[in-house]
Amino acid sequence: MSAFGSRAEDLDRDDPLADFREAFALPEGVIYLDGNSLGPPPLAALEDLNEAAHEAWGQGLVRSWNTAGWIDAPTRLGDRLAGLIGADPGEVIVADSTSVNLFKLLVAALQARPERTVVLSEPGDFPTDLYMAQGAVRTLGGGRRLDLREPEDLEAALGPDTAVLLLGHVHYKSGRVRDMAGLTARAQAAGALVLWDLSHSGGVLPVELNACNVDLAVGCTYKYLSGGPGAPAYLFVAKRHQDSLISPLGGWMGHAQPFAFEDGYAPAEGIRRFACGTPPILSLTGLEAGAALALRAGPARLAAKARALGDLFIEVIEAGPAAAALSLASPRDSGERGGQVSFRHPQAYAIVQALIARGVIGDFRAPDICRFGFSPLFLSFAEVEAAAEMLGEVVAERVYEDPAYSVRTAVT
Ligand SMILES: *Cc1c(COP(=O)(O)O)cnc(C)c1O
């Protein structure tokens, strides 16, 4: 066995999260390095979904809104996720998609700062965040605009026009972690509100929303939290803002009394006002188990293992035959990284396809990024070591030159 192989064995032996692997349904013969895009199903989620479909839906029918706890699922799950992101109960709700939640909070924040016109963000942040910001300023008009500044210029751009600073906590391509406490404080000192997207940090890194005095946040549940494809997202509004912000999509589920069926909209007290329509109960059901597993493991242990897996991966690549061909696109210092590691290569797409054909599933991000996610709940160090050896081989032996690996699919 190689030196790396025996090191991986040692690391697996000492891994405090090793037992969580058994909680997941994963196919044989696959090393899954894409849990940061779509987390695999927890076995308990499959049981919960089966039960929700056959019993609560099939037998309980409409009664289940009351008897199976359906109506409270968005806030019940929100309270649970609050424990993962440093929020208090009553500050988080699970509803809609991350995109829709971005729109709700951006419009609400812009309307709360009517004398200010700018949403500040950075170029190359996750596209939907930028698109929703463009939609929010277009919808409100009045000279409002999205201003994109490179990371090193952001702070200088904060000023009397800045209404909202919108940023991803962990960058989806590079995995770089932003200084949440520092940027939040500086934006607030300029009079702006701050909206963080936690899609690549919630469930894998410690997030301290209230300790950092964050105003607003959103995040995705189908990545590290294994909520299932298209599972609804979460939305955080700090208690101090809940009475003054109004959702532009105030539907009946965000009304003070949904079942009074009144003609006029009156926002509910607290976080529930940020709900819009009927909650997607089956999708919410799929999230219960993943959220419970992440809470049981705890963000500190999750982050430590994700970063150690990433370190091992980088080390094996850089000691191997593809070291010169692949360039690291993520911070080398794991403290500055989330749960993923990316490498650049001009043939990144074909490399990822060749790896998938060999059972190592990562993903490609245009134009030249091979991205690998190190979900700490189900991956072993041995798998990560084997995947890195495989990547080295595919690149060094130019396996990716087979034309079959250049056929483009809709989802990369
Ligand atoms: C995955 C992800 C999203 C997903 O948005 P959807 O509305 O669920 O498609 C949004 N923002 C970031 C930063 C993401 O990584």
The ligand as a Gaussian input file, in Angstrom:
#p B3LYP/6-31G(d) Opt

LIG

0 1
 C      -26.972000      26.101000      -4.945000
 C      -27.032000      27.562000      -4.758000
 C      -28.232000      28.250000      -4.941000
 C      -29.448000      27.497000      -5.402000
 O      -30.546000      28.284000      -5.675000
 P      -31.910000      27.567000      -6.093000
 O      -32.876000      28.651000      -6.089000
 O      -32.178000      26.486000      -5.101000
 O      -31.702000      26.942000      -7.432000
 C      -28.247000      29.618000      -4.703000
 N      -27.126000      30.259000      -4.305000
 C      -25.944000      29.617000      -4.131000
 C      -24.744000      30.362000      -3.682000
 C      -25.881000      28.263000      -4.369000
 O      -24.726000      27.623000      -4.222000

